[in-house]
Amino acid sequence: MLKKRMKKRLQRVTMMSEMTQTKEKKSELASWIRFIAFLFILFVIFKFVIGFTVVHGDSMNPTFKHEDILLTKGVFNKYERNDIVLFRDDAGYTVVKRIVGVPNDEIEIINGVVYLNGEMIDEDYTTGTSFDIPKTIVEEGTYFVMGDNREPGASKDSRSDDVGLVPESQIESEVLLSLIPFGTKK
């Protein structure tokens, strides 16, 4: 009789131990699933929502300098004048420029002064003097972009036939701010 009771207790203990092990395995599996889901969400955020880029060159001086690190936003962007954007050029390089003209704007540069829809614009964020360009109408679905460094040859942008107007489909993201050095954005 004692043997039967001990045997039953041993069976219960064994069953409880097996149930505990099963629960632990399920808990471990759930932890792995949560971890993988977390990694996937991080991947999506850093791939499509926010990003980082390093400035190469001096075309955005004085706003951004060579090797500044920028935080960018890749979704829900409605681009406006003065937004600083990243786009891919025809060679596949990521380029950082400022939007000067939006669709249906008229851009002209006379004696180094930029005119937007016939009115001179104040650009206190630039350096240098631009070369002149004739009136350019910004077509629907495109943007007129320029680097903040307006010295001839310092910025390859919409003033150049090599770049021209930038289609919205080529714009990848908008610069939110500079991380290194922190906070720069005009």
C-alpha positions in Angstrom: 0.0 0.0 0.0 2.8 2.4 0.9 4.5 1.4 -2.3 1.4 2.3 -4.3 1.1 5.7 -2.6 4.8 6.4 -3.2 4.4 5.3 -6.8 1.4 7.6 -7.3 3.3 10.5 -5.7 6.3 9.9 -7.9 4.0 9.8 -11.0 2.4 13.2 -9.9 5.8 14.7 -9.3 7.0 13.4 -12.7 3.9 14.7 -14.4 4.3 18.1 -12.7 7.9 18.2 -13.7 7.0 17.4 -17.3 4.3 20.1 -17.3 6.8 22.7 -15.9 9.4 21.8 -18.5 6.7 22.2 -21.3 5.7 25.6 -19.9 9.4 26.6 -19.7 9.9 25.5 -23.4 6.8 27.5 -24.4 8.0 30.5 -22.4 11.4 30.3 -24.0 9.9 30.0 -27.5 7.7 33.0 -26.8 10.7 35.0 -25.7 12.5 34.2 -28.9 9.5 35.2 -31.0 9.3 38.5 -29.1 13.0 39.1 -29.6 12.8 38.4 -33.4 9.7 40.6 -33.7 11.6 43.4 -31.8 14.6 43.0 -34.2 12.2 43.1 -37.2 10.5 46.3 -36.0 13.9 47.9 -35.4 15.0 46.9 -38.9 11.8 48.4 -40.5 12.2 51.7 -38.5 15.9 52.1 -39.5 15.3 51.0 -43.1 12.2 53.0 -43.9 11.4 55.5 -41.2 14.6 57.1 -39.9 18.1 56.9 -41.1 21.6 58.2 -40.8 23.9 59.6 -43.4 27.4 61.1 -43.5 28.0 64.3 -45.5 30.7 63.9 -48.1 32.1 67.1 -49.5 31.6 70.8 -49.0 28.5 71.5 -51.1 26.3 72.2 -48.1 28.8 74.5 -46.2 28.2 76.4 -44.0 25.1 74.4 -42.9 26.7 71.0 -43.0 30.4 70.2 -43.2 32.3 67.2 -44.6 31.7 64.1 -42.4 28.8 65.6 -40.4 26.4 62.8 -39.4 22.7 63.6 -40.2 19.5 62.1 -38.9 16.9 61.7 -41.7 13.2 60.9 -42.0 12.1 58.7 -44.9 8.3 58.5 -44.6 5.4 60.9 -44.5 7.4 63.6 -46.2 5.7 66.6 -47.9 8.6 68.5 -49.3 8.6 72.3 -49.1 11.0 75.1 -49.9 14.1 75.2 -47.7 13.8 71.5 -46.7 17.1 69.7 -46.9 16.7 66.4 -48.6 18.7 63.4 -49.7 18.3 62.0 -53.2 20.2 59.6 -55.5 21.9 61.1 -58.4 22.3 59.2 -61.8 25.6 57.7 -60.6 23.9 56.2 -57.6 25.4 58.5 -55.0 23.4 59.9 -52.1 23.4 63.7 -52.4 22.4 66.3 -49.8 20.8 69.5 -51.1 18.3 72.2 -50.1 15.0 72.6 -52.0 14.8 76.1 -53.4 11.9 75.6 -55.8 8.8 73.4 -55.7 6.5 72.5 -58.6 5.3 75.5 -60.6 7.9 77.9 -59.1 10.0 80.1 -61.4 13.7 80.2 -60.4 16.2 82.6 -61.9 19.7 83.7 -60.7 20.9 87.2 -61.8 24.2 88.6 -60.6 24.5 85.8 -58.1 21.1 86.6 -56.5 18.3 83.9 -56.5 14.9 85.0 -57.6 11.8 82.9 -56.7 8.7 83.8 -58.7 10.2 87.2 -59.6 11.2 88.1 -56.0 14.7 88.1 -54.5 14.9 85.5 -51.7 16.9 86.0 -48.5 19.4 83.2 -48.1 21.4 83.8 -44.9 22.4 80.1 -44.8 24.6 80.3 -48.0 28.2 81.1 -48.7 29.7 82.3 -52.0 28.1 83.7 -55.1 26.3 81.6 -57.6 26.7 81.8 -61.3 23.7 83.1 -63.2 21.0 80.9 -64.8 18.1 81.8 -67.0 14.4 81.5 -65.8 13.6 77.9 -65.0 10.1 76.7 -64.4 9.9 73.8 -61.9 7.8 71.1 -63.5 5.1 69.2 -61.7 6.5 66.3 -59.6 10.1 67.8 -59.6 12.1 70.1 -57.3 14.9 72.7 -57.9 17.7 71.9 -55.4 20.9 73.7 -54.6 23.8 73.3 -52.2 24.3 76.0 -49.6 27.9 76.5 -50.9 27.2 78.7 -54.0 30.8 79.0 -55.2 31.0 77.9 -58.8 31.9 74.3 -58.9 31.4 73.6 -55.2 27.9 72.1 -55.6 26.5 69.9 -58.4 22.8 70.7 -58.2 19.8 71.8 -60.3 21.8 74.7 -61.8 23.8 72.0 -63.7 22.5 70.2 -66.8 24.0 67.0 -65.2 21.5 67.2 -62.4 18.6 69.5 -63.4 15.3 69.3 -61.8 15.1 66.4 -59.3 12.0 64.1 -59.6 10.2 63.5 -56.3 10.6 59.8 -56.9 14.4 60.2 -56.5 14.1 62.0 -53.1 14.8 59.4 -50.4 14.4 61.4 -47.2 14.4 64.7 -45.4 17.1 65.8 -43.0 15.8 66.3 -39.5 19.0 67.5 -37.9 22.7 67.0 -37.6 23.7 64.5 -34.9 27.5 65.3 -35.1 27.8 68.2 -34.5 24.5 68.0 -32.7 21.5 70.2 -33.6 22.6 72.0 -36.8 19.8 72.6 -39.3 18.6 75.9 -40.8 
